[in-house]
Amino acid sequence: VSDSELQTARDYLIGSHFLRTDSVHALASHWLTLRAFGAPEDLNEYENRLRAVDLSALKKSIRSHFRGRALLTVIAGDAAPIQKSLSLAKIKSVRVKLQDLN
């Protein structure tokens, strides 16, 4: 993650924060979601806490919450081009399960 990516994510979260509160129902839902993830009760403090996140804190959080080898990604679609893209990206641990959905 780069400083630029962090700033883009921060700007998006701050900018969209108040757009999600255009009704009492939306405000209550947004508040409950934020509380579930440990955000402060005071919604005005949410922006301050986002601005306080620096690259070091973000990387520490990523290391503690995402264990690279334990991650599972599911991709649905045409297997041949997907496998080619994964190969080009040098992603080696791939299991393919073919399923006919017709």
C-alpha positions in Angstrom: 0.0 0.0 0.0 1.4 3.4 -0.9 0.8 6.8 0.6 -1.2 7.7 -2.5 -3.5 4.7 -2.1 -4.0 5.4 1.6 -4.9 9.0 0.8 -7.4 7.9 -1.9 -9.1 5.4 0.4 -9.2 8.0 3.2 -10.7 10.7 0.9 -13.3 8.2 -0.3 -14.3 7.1 3.2 -14.5 10.7 4.5 -16.3 12.0 1.4 -18.9 9.3 1.3 -19.4 9.2 5.1 -22.1 11.9 5.3 -23.6 10.9 1.9 -24.8 7.7 3.6 -26.8 9.5 6.2 -29.6 11.2 4.1 -32.4 9.8 6.2 -33.0 8.8 9.8 -33.0 5.2 8.8 -29.8 5.5 6.8 -28.1 7.4 9.7 -29.1 4.7 12.2 -27.9 1.9 9.9 -24.6 3.7 9.2 -24.0 4.4 12.9 -24.7 0.7 13.8 -22.3 -0.4 11.1 -19.6 1.9 12.3 -20.1 0.8 15.9 -19.8 -2.8 14.9 -16.3 -2.1 13.6 -15.2 -0.1 16.6 -15.8 3.5 15.3 -16.5 6.1 18.0 -20.0 6.9 19.1 -19.6 10.5 18.0 -19.9 10.4 14.2 -18.0 13.6 13.9 -15.0 11.8 15.5 -15.0 9.2 12.7 -13.4 11.7 10.3 -10.7 12.6 12.8 -9.9 9.0 13.4 -9.6 8.3 9.7 -7.3 11.3 9.2 -5.1 10.0 12.0 -4.4 6.7 10.2 -0.9 6.7 8.8 0.9 4.2 6.5 2.6 2.5 9.5 -0.6 1.9 11.4 -2.3 0.6 8.2 0.4 -1.9 7.5 0.4 -3.0 11.2 -3.4 -3.6 10.9 -3.1 -5.5 7.7 -0.4 -7.8 9.2 -2.6 -8.5 12.2 -5.9 -9.1 10.4 -4.9 -10.7 7.1 -2.7 -13.8 7.1 -1.6 -14.2 3.4 -1.4 -17.9 3.4 -4.8 -18.2 5.0 -6.7 -16.1 2.6 -9.2 -17.7 0.2 -10.3 -16.0 -3.0 -13.1 -17.4 -5.0 -13.3 -16.4 -8.7 -16.2 -17.4 -10.9 -16.0 -17.3 -14.7 -14.4 -18.8 -17.8 -11.6 -20.9 -16.3 -9.1 -20.6 -19.3 -8.6 -16.8 -19.3 -8.8 -16.6 -15.5 -6.0 -19.2 -15.2 -3.9 -17.3 -17.8 -4.3 -14.1 -15.8 -3.4 -15.8 -12.6 -0.3 -17.3 -14.2 0.8 -14.0 -15.6 0.4 -12.5 -12.1 2.6 -15.4 -10.8 -0.1 -16.7 -8.5 0.7 -20.3 -8.1 -1.5 -21.9 -5.5 -4.7 -22.3 -7.5 -7.3 -25.0 -7.3 -9.9 -25.2 -10.1 -13.3 -26.6 -9.6 -15.3 -26.8 -12.7 -19.0 -26.5 -12.3 -21.5 -26.5 -15.1 -24.2 -24.0 -14.1 -26.5 -24.7 -17.0 
